[in-house]
Amino acid sequence: MMKNQQTFKITFSEKPSRNFQARFYTTDSVKSAGELAKIFEREKFKAEKNTACYVADWKNGTRILAVGLGEEKLIVIETFRQAAGLSVKSARGRKAQEISI
């Protein structure tokens, strides 16, 4: 066992973690993302496949990572696997202990 191994928890839930959330968006859904749509526009996040936009301390201290899936008609299971991998990599890079997707 590695000494520096970090315990990390991933949950798939409608009740997201306050620690770190990953939300997936298509190129169409990003335009209707409520309050986040303005931030995405400012950050030029268009939800293209394998792209991400990090929003720190947005609401109630929650950290949100918006992950792009690309065009809805082109999404396959591999798209979700890559998006989940990008989410976990980003959460670990930010020293999060838990991520909800």
N, CA, C and O atoms as a GROMACS GRO file, in nm:
protein
  404
    1MET      N    1   0.084  -0.118   0.000
    1MET     CA    2   0.000   0.000   0.000
    1MET      C    3   0.089   0.124   0.000
    1MET      O    4   0.191   0.129   0.069
    2MET      N    5   0.050   0.222  -0.076
    2MET     CA    6   0.127   0.346  -0.086
    2MET      C    7   0.102   0.434   0.036
    2MET      O    8  -0.012   0.443   0.084
    3LYS      N    9   0.206   0.498   0.086
    3LYS     CA   10   0.192   0.583   0.204
    3LYS      C   11   0.111   0.709   0.176
    3LYS      O   12   0.039   0.755   0.265
    4ASN      N   13   0.120   0.764   0.057
    4ASN     CA   14   0.051   0.889   0.024
    4ASN      C   15  -0.085   0.868  -0.040
    4ASN      O   16  -0.142   0.960  -0.098
    5GLN      N   17  -0.138   0.747  -0.030
    5GLN     CA   18  -0.266   0.719  -0.091
    5GLN      C   19  -0.376   0.798  -0.022
    5GLN      O   20  -0.389   0.794   0.101
    6GLN      N   21  -0.455   0.870  -0.101
    6GLN     CA   22  -0.561   0.954  -0.049
    6GLN      C   23  -0.695   0.880  -0.056
    6GLN      O   24  -0.727   0.820  -0.159
    7THR      N   25  -0.772   0.885   0.053
    7THR     CA   26  -0.906   0.830   0.051
    7THR      C   27  -0.993   0.926  -0.028
    7THR      O   28  -0.988   1.047  -0.007
    8PHE      N   29  -1.072   0.872  -0.118
    8PHE     CA   30  -1.152   0.956  -0.207
    8PHE      C   31  -1.287   0.890  -0.226
    8PHE      O   32  -1.295   0.770  -0.252
    9LYS      N   33  -1.394   0.968  -0.214
    9LYS     CA   34  -1.529   0.915  -0.224
    9LYS      C   35  -1.600   0.978  -0.344
    9LYS      O   36  -1.598   1.100  -0.360
   10ILE      N   37  -1.662   0.895  -0.426
   10ILE     CA   38  -1.741   0.942  -0.540
   10ILE      C   39  -1.885   0.899  -0.516
   10ILE      O   40  -1.911   0.782  -0.488
   11THR      N   41  -1.978   0.994  -0.528
   11THR     CA   42  -2.120   0.961  -0.516
   11THR      C   43  -2.193   1.008  -0.641
   11THR      O   44  -2.160   1.111  -0.699
   12PHE      N   45  -2.292   0.930  -0.680
   12PHE     CA   46  -2.380   0.967  -0.790
   12PHE      C   47  -2.516   0.991  -0.726
   12PHE      O   48  -2.585   0.896  -0.691
   13SER      N   49  -2.553   1.117  -0.711
   13SER     CA   50  -2.670   1.147  -0.631
   13SER      C   51  -2.739   1.275  -0.677
   13SER      O   52  -2.675   1.365  -0.731
   14GLU      N   53  -2.868   1.281  -0.653
   14GLU     CA   54  -2.941   1.405  -0.677
   14GLU      C   55  -2.920   1.502  -0.562
   14GLU      O   56  -2.947   1.621  -0.576
   15LYS      N   57  -2.871   1.452  -0.449
   15LYS     CA   58  -2.835   1.538  -0.336
   15LYS      C   59  -2.684   1.555  -0.339
   15LYS      O   60  -2.612   1.476  -0.279
   16PRO      N   61  -2.636   1.656  -0.409
   16PRO     CA   62  -2.492   1.669  -0.428
   16PRO      C   63  -2.415   1.705  -0.302
   16PRO      O   64  -2.468   1.764  -0.208
   17SER      N   65  -2.291   1.667  -0.304
   17SER     CA   66  -2.200   1.700  -0.194
   17SER      C   67  -2.176   1.850  -0.189
   17SER      O   68  -2.168   1.915  -0.293
   18ARG      N   69  -2.164   1.904  -0.071
   18ARG     CA   70  -2.128   2.045  -0.058
   18ARG      C   71  -1.980   2.064  -0.082
   18ARG      O   72  -1.935   2.177  -0.106
   19ASN      N   73  -1.904   1.959  -0.078
   19ASN     CA   74  -1.760   1.967  -0.094
   19ASN      C   75  -1.720   1.999  -0.237
   19ASN      O   76  -1.653   2.099  -0.262
   20PHE      N   77  -1.761   1.916  -0.331
   20PHE     CA   78  -1.719   1.931  -0.470
   20PHE      C   79  -1.822   1.862  -0.559
   20PHE      O   80  -1.849   1.743  -0.541
   21GLN      N   81  -1.878   1.935  -0.653
   21GLN     CA   82  -1.978   1.880  -0.743
   21GLN      C   83  -1.928   1.885  -0.887
   21GLN      O   84  -1.863   1.981  -0.927
   22ALA      N   85  -1.959   1.782  -0.962
   22ALA     CA   86  -1.935   1.784  -1.106
   22ALA      C   87  -2.072   1.778  -1.173
   22ALA      O   88  -2.154   1.690  -1.142
   23ARG      N   89  -2.095   1.870  -1.262
   23ARG     CA   90  -2.221   1.873  -1.336
   23ARG      C   91  -2.188   1.864  -1.485
   23ARG      O   92  -2.098   1.932  -1.533
   24PHE      N   93  -2.261   1.781  -1.555
   24PHE     CA   94  -2.236   1.760  -1.698
   24PHE      C   95  -2.334   1.843  -1.780
   24PHE      O   96  -2.453   1.850  -1.750
   25TYR      N   97  -2.282   1.906  -1.885
   25TYR     CA   98  -2.363   1.990  -1.974
   25TYR      C   99  -2.336   1.955  -2.119
   25TYR      O  100  -2.224   1.921  -2.157
   26THR      N  101  -2.442   1.964  -2.200
   26THR     CA  102  -2.426   1.953  -2.345
   26THR      C  103  -2.412   2.094  -2.401
   26THR      O  104  -2.434   2.192  -2.329
   27THR      N  105  -2.376   2.105  -2.527
   27THR     CA  106  -2.360   2.238  -2.587
   27THR      C  107  -2.492   2.314  -2.588
   27THR      O  108  -2.491   2.437  -2.587
   28ASP      N  109  -2.606   2.246  -2.590
   28ASP     CA  110  -2.735   2.313  -2.584
   28ASP      C  111  -2.777   2.346  -2.441
   28ASP      O  112  -2.829   2.454  -2.416
   29SER      N  113  -2.754   2.255  -2.348
   29SER     CA  114  -2.801   2.276  -2.211
   29SER      C  115  -2.724   2.384  -2.137
   29SER      O  116  -2.776   2.442  -2.041
   30VAL      N  117  -2.603   2.414  -2.178
   30VAL     CA  118  -2.523   2.515  -2.109
   30VAL      C  119  -2.587   2.654  -2.119
   30VAL      O  120  -2.567   2.739  -2.033
   31LYS      N  121  -2.664   2.675  -2.224
   31LYS     CA  122  -2.728   2.805  -2.244
   31LYS      C  123  -2.843   2.828  -2.146
   31LYS      O  124  -2.879   2.943  -2.120
   32SER      N  125  -2.898   2.721  -2.093
   32SER     CA  126  -3.010   2.733  -2.000
   32SER      C  127  -2.972   2.684  -1.860
   32SER      O  128  -3.051   2.620  -1.792
   33ALA      N  129  -2.851   2.715  -1.819
   33ALA     CA  130  -2.798   2.668  -1.691
   33ALA      C  131  -2.831   2.760  -1.575
   33ALA      O  132  -2.760   2.762  -1.474
   34GLY      N  133  -2.937   2.836  -1.588
   34GLY     CA  134  -2.979   2.923  -1.479
   34GLY      C  135  -2.875   3.029  -1.446
   34GLY      O  136  -2.822   3.094  -1.536
   35GLU      N  137  -2.848   3.046  -1.319
   35GLU     CA  138  -2.753   3.147  -1.274
   35GLU      C  139  -2.612   3.123  -1.327
   35GLU      O  140  -2.536   3.218  -1.347
   36LEU      N  141  -2.578   2.998  -1.351
   36LEU     CA  142  -2.445   2.967  -1.401
   36LEU      C  143  -2.424   3.007  -1.546
   36LEU      O  144  -2.310   3.025  -1.589
   37ALA      N  145  -2.531   3.022  -1.623
   37ALA     CA  146  -2.520   3.054  -1.766
   37ALA      C  147  -2.440   3.182  -1.788
   37ALA      O  148  -2.361   3.191  -1.882
   38LYS      N  149  -2.460   3.281  -1.703
   38LYS     CA  150  -2.386   3.408  -1.716
   38LYS      C  151  -2.237   3.388  -1.689
   38LYS      O  152  -2.153   3.446  -1.757
   39ILE      N  153  -2.206   3.306  -1.591
   39ILE     CA  154  -2.066   3.277  -1.561
   39ILE      C  155  -2.003   3.202  -1.677
   39ILE      O  156  -1.891   3.232  -1.718
   40PHE      N  157  -2.075   3.104  -1.729
   40PHE     CA  158  -2.023   3.027  -1.842
   40PHE      C  159  -1.998   3.117  -1.963
   40PHE      O  160  -1.898   3.102  -2.034
   41GLU      N  161  -2.088   3.210  -1.986
   41GLU     CA  162  -2.070   3.302  -2.099
   41GLU      C  163  -1.945   3.388  -2.078
   41GLU      O  164  -1.866   3.406  -2.171
   42ARG      N  165  -1.929   3.439  -1.957
   42ARG     CA  166  -1.811   3.521  -1.926
   42ARG      C  167  -1.682   3.441  -1.940
   42ARG      O  168  -1.581   3.492  -1.988
   43GLU      N  169  -1.685   3.314  -1.899
   43GLU     CA  170  -1.567   3.228  -1.905
   43GLU      C  171  -1.549   3.161  -2.041
   43GLU      O  172  -1.453   3.087  -2.063
   44LYS      N  173  -1.644   3.186  -2.132
   44LYS     CA  174  -1.642   3.128  -2.267
   44LYS      C  175  -1.648   2.974  -2.264
   44LYS      O  176  -1.591   2.907  -2.349
   45PHE      N  177  -1.720   2.922  -2.165
   45PHE     CA  178  -1.742   2.778  -2.155
   45PHE      C  179  -1.862   2.740  -2.240
   45PHE      O  180  -1.973   2.786  -2.213
   46LYS      N  181  -1.841   2.658  -2.342
   46LYS     CA  182  -1.947   2.622  -2.435
   46LYS      C  183  -1.986   2.475  -2.424
   46LYS      O  184  -2.065   2.426  -2.505
   47ALA      N  185  -1.932   2.405  -2.326
   47ALA     CA  186  -1.963   2.264  -2.299
   47ALA      C  187  -1.922   2.172  -2.413
   47ALA      O  188  -1.987   2.070  -2.438
   48GLU      N  189  -1.815   2.206  -2.480
   48GLU     CA  190  -1.762   2.116  -2.582
   48GLU      C  191  -1.704   1.993  -2.511
   48GLU      O  192  -1.666   2.001  -2.395
   49LYS      N  193  -1.698   1.882  -2.581
   49LYS     CA  194  -1.653   1.756  -2.523
   49LYS      C  195  -1.514   1.771  -2.459
   49LYS      O  196  -1.423   1.831  -2.517
   50ASN      N  197  -1.500   1.716  -2.338
   50ASN     CA  198  -1.374   1.715  -2.262
   50ASN      C  199  -1.324   1.854  -2.224
   50ASN      O  200  -1.203   1.875  -2.215
   51THR      N  201  -1.415   1.948  -2.202
   51THR     CA  202  -1.378   2.079  -2.151
   51THR      C  203  -1.442   2.096  -2.014
   51THR      O  204  -1.538   2.027  -1.980
   52ALA      N  205  -1.389   2.189  -1.936
   52ALA     CA  206  -1.444   2.210  -1.802
   52ALA      C  207  -1.432   2.356  -1.762
   52ALA      O  208  -1.346   2.430  -1.812
   53CYS      N  209  -1.518   2.396  -1.671
   53CYS     CA  210  -1.518   2.530  -1.615
   53CYS      C  211  -1.538   2.515  -1.465
   53CYS      O  212  -1.636   2.454  -1.421
   54TYR      N  213  -1.448   2.570  -1.387
   54TYR     CA  214  -1.453   2.559  -1.242
   54TYR      C  215  -1.513   2.685  -1.182
   54TYR      O  216  -1.471   2.796  -1.215
   55VAL      N  217  -1.612   2.669  -1.096
   55VAL     CA  218  -1.677   2.780  -1.028
   55VAL      C  219  -1.657   2.759  -0.878
   55VAL      O  220  -1.719   2.671  -0.819
   56ALA      N  221  -1.572   2.839  -0.817
   56ALA     CA  222  -1.540   2.822  -0.675
   56ALA      C  223  -1.638   2.902  -0.588
   56ALA      O  224  -1.678   3.013  -0.623
   57ASP      N  225  -1.676   2.843  -0.476
   57ASP     CA  226  -1.760   2.908  -0.376
   57ASP      C  227  -1.882   2.975  -0.437
   57ASP      O  228  -1.916   3.088  -0.402
   58TRP      N  229  -1.948   2.905  -0.526
   58TRP     CA  230  -2.060   2.966  -0.597
   58TRP      C  231  -2.180   2.986  -0.505
   58TRP      O  232  -2.220   3.099  -0.480
   59LYS      N  233  -2.237   2.882  -0.456
   59LYS     CA  234  -2.357   2.890  -0.374
   59LYS      C  235  -2.336   2.807  -0.248
   59LYS      O  236  -2.310   2.687  -0.256
   60ASN      N  237  -2.346   2.871  -0.133
   60ASN     CA  238  -2.327   2.803  -0.005
   60ASN      C  239  -2.190   2.740   0.009
   60ASN      O  240  -2.175   2.638   0.077
   61GLY      N  241  -2.090   2.798  -0.053
   61GLY     CA  242  -1.954   2.747  -0.040
   61GLY      C  243  -1.925   2.624  -0.123
   61GLY      O  244  -1.818   2.563  -0.108
   62THR      N  245  -2.015   2.586  -0.210
   62THR     CA  246  -1.996   2.467  -0.292
   62THR      C  247  -1.903   2.496  -0.409
   62THR      O  248  -1.910   2.602  -0.471
   63ARG      N  249  -1.816   2.400  -0.438
   63ARG     CA  250  -1.728   2.410  -0.555
   63ARG      C  251  -1.790   2.328  -0.666
   63ARG      O  252  -1.822   2.210  -0.648
   64ILE      N  253  -1.807   2.391  -0.782
   64ILE     CA  254  -1.873   2.324  -0.894
   64ILE      C  255  -1.777   2.315  -1.012
   64ILE      O  256  -1.712   2.413  -1.049
   65LEU      N  257  -1.770   2.197  -1.069
   65LEU     CA  258  -1.695   2.177  -1.192
   65LEU      C  259  -1.796   2.143  -1.300
   65LEU      O  260  -1.858   2.036  -1.297
   66ALA      N  261  -1.812   2.232  -1.397
   66ALA     CA  262  -1.900   2.206  -1.511
   66ALA      C  263  -1.816   2.136  -1.617
   66ALA      O  264  -1.710   2.184  -1.655
   67VAL      N  265  -1.865   2.021  -1.663
   67VAL     CA  266  -1.791   1.940  -1.759
   67VAL      C  267  -1.872   1.932  -1.889
   67VAL      O  268  -1.991   1.900  -1.887
   68GLY      N  269  -1.806   1.959  -2.000
   68GLY     CA  270  -1.873   1.957  -2.129
   68GLY      C  271  -1.881   1.817  -2.189
   68GLY      O  272  -1.785   1.740  -2.184
   69LEU      N  273  -1.998   1.786  -2.244
   69LEU     CA  274  -2.020   1.658  -2.310
   69LEU      C  275  -2.026   1.672  -2.462
   69LEU      O  276  -2.025   1.572  -2.534
   70GLY      N  277  -2.032   1.796  -2.511
   70GLY     CA  278  -2.044   1.818  -2.655
   70GLY      C  279  -2.189   1.816  -2.699
   70GLY      O  280  -2.279   1.839  -2.619
   71GLU      N  281  -2.210   1.788  -2.826
   71GLU     CA  282  -2.345   1.784  -2.881
   71GLU      C  283  -2.419   1.660  -2.833
   71GLU      O  284  -2.364   1.549  -2.833
   72GLU      N  285  -2.542   1.679  -2.792
   72GLU     CA  286  -2.622   1.569  -2.736
   72GLU      C  287  -2.632   1.450  -2.832
   72GLU      O  288  -2.624   1.335  -2.788
   73LYS      N  289  -2.649   1.475  -2.960
   73LYS     CA  290  -2.668   1.364  -3.054
   73LYS      C  291  -2.540   1.282  -3.075
   73LYS      O  292  -2.546   1.173  -3.132
   74LEU      N  293  -2.426   1.332  -3.030
   74LEU     CA  294  -2.300   1.260  -3.047
   74LEU      C  295  -2.252   1.191  -2.919
   74LEU      O  296  -2.145   1.130  -2.918
   75ILE      N  297  -2.330   1.201  -2.811
   75ILE     CA  298  -2.290   1.143  -2.683
   75ILE      C  299  -2.304   0.991  -2.686
   75ILE      O  300  -2.408   0.938  -2.726
   76VAL      N  301  -2.199   0.923  -2.642
   76VAL     CA  302  -2.197   0.778  -2.626
   76VAL      C  303  -2.146   0.750  -2.484
   76VAL      O  304  -2.103   0.841  -2.415
   77ILE      N  305  -2.150   0.626  -2.443
   77ILE     CA  306  -2.108   0.591  -2.307
   77ILE      C  307  -1.964   0.634  -2.279
   77ILE      O  308  -1.933   0.674  -2.167
   78GLU      N  309  -1.879   0.628  -2.379
   78GLU     CA  310  -1.739   0.670  -2.362
   78GLU      C  311  -1.731   0.819  -2.326
   78GLU      O  312  -1.639   0.860  -2.254
   79THR      N  313  -1.824   0.898  -2.374
   79THR     CA  314  -1.828   1.041  -2.342
   79THR      C  315  -1.845   1.060  -2.191
   79THR      O  316  -1.778   1.144  -2.131
   80PHE      N  317  -1.934   0.981  -2.131
   80PHE     CA  318  -1.957   0.990  -1.986
   80PHE      C  319  -1.836   0.939  -1.908
   80PHE      O  320  -1.802   0.996  -1.804
   81ARG      N  321  -1.773   0.834  -1.955
   81ARG     CA  322  -1.654   0.783  -1.886
   81ARG      C  323  -1.545   0.889  -1.884
   81ARG      O  324  -1.481   0.912  -1.781
   82GLN      N  325  -1.523   0.954  -1.997
   82GLN     CA  326  -1.421   1.059  -2.004
   82GLN      C  327  -1.457   1.178  -1.916
   82GLN      O  328  -1.370   1.235  -1.851
   83ALA      N  329  -1.585   1.215  -1.914
   83ALA     CA  330  -1.629   1.327  -1.831
   83ALA      C  331  -1.612   1.295  -1.682
   83ALA      O  332  -1.571   1.382  -1.604
   84ALA      N  333  -1.643   1.173  -1.643
   84ALA     CA  334  -1.625   1.133  -1.503
   84ALA      C  335  -1.476   1.133  -1.467
   84ALA      O  336  -1.439   1.177  -1.358
   85GLY      N  337  -1.392   1.084  -1.556
   85GLY     CA  338  -1.248   1.084  -1.532
   85GLY      C  339  -1.193   1.225  -1.516
   85GLY      O  340  -1.112   1.251  -1.427
   86LEU      N  341  -1.237   1.316  -1.602
   86LEU     CA  342  -1.195   1.455  -1.593
   86LEU      C  343  -1.240   1.516  -1.460
   86LEU      O  344  -1.167   1.594  -1.398
   87SER      N  345  -1.360   1.481  -1.418
   87SER     CA  346  -1.415   1.531  -1.291
   87SER      C  347  -1.331   1.485  -1.172
   87SER      O  348  -1.296   1.565  -1.085
   88VAL      N  349  -1.301   1.356  -1.168
   88VAL     CA  350  -1.223   1.302  -1.056
   88VAL      C  351  -1.082   1.360  -1.056
   88VAL      O  352  -1.030   1.397  -0.950
   89LYS      N  353  -1.021   1.368  -1.171
   89LYS     CA  354  -0.886   1.424  -1.180
   89LYS      C  355  -0.884   1.569  -1.128
   89LYS      O  356  -0.792   1.608  -1.055
   90SER      N  357  -0.982   1.646  -1.166
   90SER     CA  358  -0.989   1.785  -1.121
   90SER      C  359  -1.013   1.794  -0.970
   90SER      O  360  -0.951   1.875  -0.902
   91ALA      N  361  -1.103   1.711  -0.919
   91ALA     CA  362  -1.132   1.711  -0.775
   91ALA      C  363  -1.008   1.675  -0.694
   91ALA      O  364  -0.978   1.738  -0.593
   92ARG      N  365  -0.938   1.573  -0.738
   92ARG     CA  366  -0.815   1.534  -0.668
   92ARG      C  367  -0.710   1.644  -0.675
   92ARG      O  368  -0.640   1.669  -0.577
   93GLY      N  369  -0.700   1.709  -0.790
   93GLY     CA  370  -0.605   1.818  -0.806
   93GLY      C  371  -0.635   1.935  -0.714
   93GLY      O  372  -0.545   2.011  -0.678
   94ARG      N  373  -0.760   1.948  -0.675
   94ARG     CA  374  -0.801   2.055  -0.584
   94ARG      C  375  -0.812   2.004  -0.439
   94ARG      O  376  -0.866   2.072  -0.352
   95LYS      N  377  -0.758   1.885  -0.417
   95LYS     CA  378  -0.750   1.824  -0.283
   95LYS      C  379  -0.886   1.798  -0.218
   95LYS      O  380  -0.898   1.800  -0.096
   96ALA      N  381  -0.986   1.775  -0.302
   96ALA     CA  382  -1.119   1.741  -0.248
   96ALA      C  383  -1.115   1.598  -0.195
   96ALA      O  384  -1.045   1.512  -0.249
   97GLN      N  385  -1.190   1.572  -0.090
   97GLN     CA  386  -1.201   1.439  -0.031
   97GLN      C  387  -1.317   1.360  -0.090
   97GLN      O  388  -1.322   1.238  -0.081
   98GLU      N  389  -1.411   1.433  -0.152
   98GLU     CA  390  -1.534   1.372  -0.200
   98GLU      C  391  -1.582   1.450  -0.322
   98GLU      O  392  -1.563   1.572  -0.330
   99ILE      N  393  -1.645   1.381  -0.416
   99ILE     CA  394  -1.707   1.446  -0.531
   99ILE      C  395  -1.841   1.381  -0.556
   99ILE      O  396  -1.856   1.260  -0.546
  100SER      N  397  -1.940   1.463  -0.588
  100SER     CA  398  -2.068   1.408  -0.630
  100SER      C  399  -2.091   1.445  -0.775
  100SER      O  400  -2.063   1.557  -0.818
  101ILE      N  401  -2.142   1.350  -0.849
  101ILE     CA  402  -2.164   1.370  -0.993
  101ILE      C  403  -2.311   1.357  -1.021
  101ILE      O  404  -2.354   1.369  -1.136
   0.00000   0.00000   0.00000
